[in-house]
Amino acid sequence: TLRRHFALQLDELETLTEEAMAPVDVLIICTTEGPALSSAELASMRAWVERGGALVTSAFSNWSAHNHFAVDTVGWLGVRTVPHSRFHSQNVAELDLQAAGTDNEAATELLTGPFGRPGHFANLGESDFLVQPDAERYGAVKITHRLLFYPPRAVEHGGVTGMGRVLVCSNYHWLAYKEYWAGGLFAYRHHNTAEGNALRPNQALLLNFVAGAVAARADPYCCGRWVPSPAPPHPISNH
């Protein structure tokens, strides 16, 4: 799906350093089966986001191979994980910009285009997390009960994203094809598209997120609107 719409280069980073992350537009990180991020890695990741990086991260805490339960992975965002939280069954939540209570331009772009209006978010195995008051001060937008979006917000104005953006979920089943991961819902199709919603909402959500990130990296002062144009490969990395 990403290759169909973007010049894509996929890299896997063993260690997060400022040098390794410099050319990366979008980072998808999951620490469920790995060790906790080191203080140096966390600092590098935060600096990269502030310079315009787009991060997709997970607050999954049903279990943790190294017993850190993603505490530091998302703690800097004002999110507190709940160790051994319930592994929730498949859930389909409605996505509504008005219900999210924001007129932020980046959030509007995420939920209304340019790849269509997601309308719904389907996921499996989500775990609960607590949204602390700090998250609201940082500008977090609560898209669903277990999905947060942090739009660009200057650090000097109280944000943690700077020129970047962050999407926090609590399980990556929504990003996986079912052939790759049992229960993968990336190709999920919602039965009701009469209201103009995207046929495959999870795909539209990711594509809108990536589009906004790449556009902003190309022009930090742009309004976030995506205008397709020839471009060199934009790395998307996993850690």
C-alpha positions as CSV (number, residue, x, y, z in Angstrom):
1,T,0.0,0.0,0.0
2,L,2.8,2.5,0.9
3,R,4.8,1.5,-2.2
4,R,1.7,2.3,-4.4
5,H,1.6,5.9,-3.2
6,F,5.1,6.8,-2.0
7,A,8.7,6.3,-3.1
8,L,9.5,3.9,-0.2
9,Q,12.7,2.8,1.3
10,L,12.3,0.5,4.3
11,D,15.1,0.2,6.8
12,E,15.4,-1.6,10.2
13,L,17.4,0.3,12.8
14,E,19.2,-1.8,15.4
15,T,19.9,1.3,17.5
16,L,18.3,4.7,17.5
17,T,20.9,7.4,17.0
18,E,20.5,10.9,15.6
19,E,22.8,10.0,12.7
20,A,20.8,6.9,11.8
21,M,17.5,8.6,12.1
22,A,18.4,11.8,10.3
23,P,17.1,10.7,6.8
24,V,14.0,8.9,8.2
25,D,10.6,10.4,7.7
26,V,8.5,7.9,9.6
27,L,9.5,5.6,12.4
28,I,7.4,2.7,13.6
29,I,8.6,1.5,17.0
30,C,7.5,-1.4,19.2
31,T,9.4,-2.5,22.3
32,T,7.1,-5.3,23.4
33,E,9.5,-8.1,22.6
34,G,12.7,-6.0,23.0
35,P,14.5,-4.2,25.8
36,A,13.5,-0.8,26.9
37,L,14.9,2.1,25.0
38,S,18.2,3.5,26.5
39,S,18.3,7.0,27.7
40,A,20.4,7.9,24.7
41,E,18.0,6.3,22.3
42,L,15.0,8.1,23.9
43,A,16.9,11.4,23.7
44,S,17.7,10.8,20.0
45,M,14.2,9.8,19.2
46,R,12.7,12.9,20.8
47,A,15.2,15.2,19.1
48,W,14.3,13.5,15.7
49,V,10.6,14.1,16.4
50,E,11.2,17.7,17.3
51,R,13.0,18.2,14.0
52,G,10.1,16.9,12.0
53,G,10.0,13.2,12.4
54,A,6.8,11.2,12.4
55,L,6.6,8.5,15.0
56,V,4.1,5.6,15.3
57,T,4.5,4.0,18.7
58,S,2.7,1.4,20.9
59,A,1.6,1.6,24.5
60,F,0.8,-2.2,24.6
61,S,1.2,-3.5,28.1
62,N,-0.7,-6.8,28.3
63,W,2.7,-8.4,28.5
64,S,6.4,-7.4,28.0
65,A,9.2,-9.8,27.2
66,H,11.7,-7.6,29.3
67,N,9.1,-6.5,31.9
68,H,9.4,-2.8,31.1
69,F,5.8,-2.5,29.6
70,A,6.7,0.4,27.3
71,V,6.8,2.8,30.3
72,D,9.6,4.9,28.8
73,T,8.5,4.4,25.2
74,V,5.4,6.5,25.7
75,G,6.0,8.1,29.1
76,W,7.5,11.2,27.7
77,L,4.1,11.8,25.9
78,G,2.2,11.9,29.2
79,V,0.9,8.4,28.7
80,R,1.2,5.8,31.5
81,T,0.9,2.2,30.6
82,V,-1.0,-0.4,32.8
83,P,1.1,-3.5,33.2
84,H,-0.8,-6.7,32.5
85,S,-3.8,-4.8,31.2
86,R,-6.5,-6.8,29.6
87,F,-6.0,-8.0,25.9
88,H,-9.1,-6.6,24.4
89,S,-11.1,-8.4,21.7
90,Q,-11.4,-6.9,18.2
91,N,-13.0,-3.4,18.4
92,V,-14.1,-1.0,15.7
93,A,-14.3,2.6,16.8
94,E,-15.8,5.5,15.0
95,L,-13.5,8.3,14.0
96,D,-15.1,11.7,14.1
97,L,-13.2,15.0,13.9
98,Q,-16.0,16.9,15.8
99,A,-16.0,14.3,18.6
100,A,-12.3,14.6,18.9
101,G,-12.9,18.2,19.8
102,T,-10.1,19.8,17.8
103,D,-9.8,22.1,14.8
104,N,-6.0,21.4,14.6
105,E,-5.0,21.4,10.9
106,A,-2.8,18.3,11.2
107,A,-5.5,16.4,13.0
108,T,-8.0,17.5,10.4
109,E,-5.7,16.2,7.7
110,L,-5.3,12.9,9.5
111,L,-9.1,12.3,9.8
112,T,-10.4,13.8,6.5
113,G,-7.7,13.3,3.8
114,P,-5.9,13.4,1.4
115,F,-6.4,9.6,1.1
116,G,-9.9,9.7,2.2
117,R,-11.8,9.9,5.5
118,P,-11.0,6.8,7.6
119,G,-14.3,7.0,9.5
120,H,-13.5,4.0,11.6
121,F,-10.5,2.4,13.3
122,A,-10.3,-1.4,13.7
123,N,-7.9,-3.1,16.1
124,L,-7.4,-6.2,18.0
125,G,-5.6,-6.9,21.3
126,E,-5.5,-3.3,22.5
127,S,-4.5,-2.8,26.1
128,D,-5.5,0.1,28.4
129,F,-3.3,3.1,29.1
130,L,-3.8,6.2,31.2
131,V,-3.7,9.7,29.5
132,Q,-2.1,12.0,32.0
133,P,-2.8,15.8,32.3
134,D,0.6,16.4,30.7
135,A,-0.6,14.8,27.5
136,E,-3.4,17.4,27.1
137,R,-0.8,20.1,27.8
138,Y,1.3,18.7,25.0
139,G,-1.6,19.0,22.6
140,A,-2.7,15.3,22.4
141,V,-5.8,14.7,20.4
142,K,-7.9,11.7,21.7
143,I,-9.0,10.0,18.5
144,T,-10.4,6.9,20.2
145,H,-10.2,5.6,23.7
146,R,-6.9,3.9,22.8
147,L,-5.6,6.0,19.9
148,L,-3.9,9.4,20.4
149,F,-2.5,11.9,17.9
150,Y,0.1,14.5,18.8
151,P,0.2,17.2,16.1
152,P,3.2,19.5,15.6
153,R,3.6,21.9,18.5
154,A,6.6,24.1,19.4
155,V,8.5,23.0,22.5
156,E,8.6,26.6,23.6
157,H,4.8,26.6,23.5
158,G,4.6,23.6,25.8
159,G,4.6,20.8,23.1
160,V,6.9,17.8,22.9
161,T,6.6,17.2,19.1
162,G,8.2,20.4,17.8
163,M,7.9,20.2,14.0
164,G,7.1,16.4,14.2
165,R,4.0,14.3,15.0
166,V,3.2,11.2,17.0
167,L,0.5,8.5,16.7
168,V,0.1,6.3,19.8
169,C,-1.8,3.0,19.6
170,S,-1.7,0.0,21.9
171,N,-1.4,-2.9,19.4
172,Y,-0.2,-3.2,15.9
173,H,-2.8,-5.6,14.5
174,W,-4.3,-2.5,12.7
175,L,-1.1,-2.2,10.7
176,A,-0.6,-5.9,9.8
177,Y,-2.1,-7.9,7.0
178,K,-3.8,-11.1,8.3
179,E,-1.5,-13.2,6.1
180,Y,1.5,-11.8,8.1
181,W,0.0,-11.8,11.5
182,A,-3.1,-13.6,12.7
183,G,-5.8,-11.1,13.3
184,G,-4.1,-8.5,11.1
185,L,-6.6,-5.8,10.2
186,F,-4.8,-3.5,7.8
187,A,-7.1,-4.6,4.9
188,Y,-10.2,-4.3,7.1
189,R,-13.2,-3.1,5.2
190,H,-16.1,-1.4,7.0
191,H,-19.6,-2.4,5.9
192,N,-20.8,1.3,5.8
193,T,-19.1,3.5,3.3
194,A,-22.2,5.4,2.3
195,E,-21.2,8.5,4.2
196,G,-18.0,9.0,2.1
197,N,-15.7,7.1,4.4
198,A,-12.7,5.3,3.0
199,L,-13.3,1.6,2.0
200,R,-10.3,0.5,4.0
201,P,-10.1,2.8,7.0
202,N,-6.9,1.6,8.6
203,Q,-5.1,2.1,5.4
204,A,-6.5,5.6,4.9
205,L,-5.4,6.5,8.4
206,L,-1.8,5.4,7.9
207,L,-1.6,7.0,4.4
208,N,-2.9,10.3,5.7
209,F,-0.4,10.2,8.6
210,V,2.5,9.5,6.3
211,A,1.4,12.1,3.7
212,G,1.2,14.8,6.3
213,A,4.6,13.8,7.7
214,V,6.4,13.8,4.3
215,A,4.8,17.1,3.2
216,A,5.9,18.8,6.4
217,R,9.4,17.4,6.2
218,A,9.6,18.8,2.6
219,D,8.3,22.2,3.7
220,P,8.2,22.7,7.5
221,Y,6.1,25.9,7.0
222,C,3.5,24.2,4.8
223,C,-0.1,23.9,6.1
224,G,0.1,20.1,5.9
225,R,-1.8,19.8,2.6
226,W,-0.4,16.9,0.5
227,V,0.5,17.7,-3.1
228,P,1.9,14.6,-4.9
229,S,5.2,15.3,-6.7
230,P,8.2,13.4,-7.8
231,A,10.5,12.8,-4.8
232,P,13.5,10.6,-3.8
233,P,12.8,7.6,-1.6
234,H,11.6,8.5,1.9
235,P,12.8,5.9,4.4
236,I,10.4,4.4,6.8
237,S,12.1,2.5,9.6
238,N,11.2,-0.2,12.1
239,H,12.9,-0.6,15.4
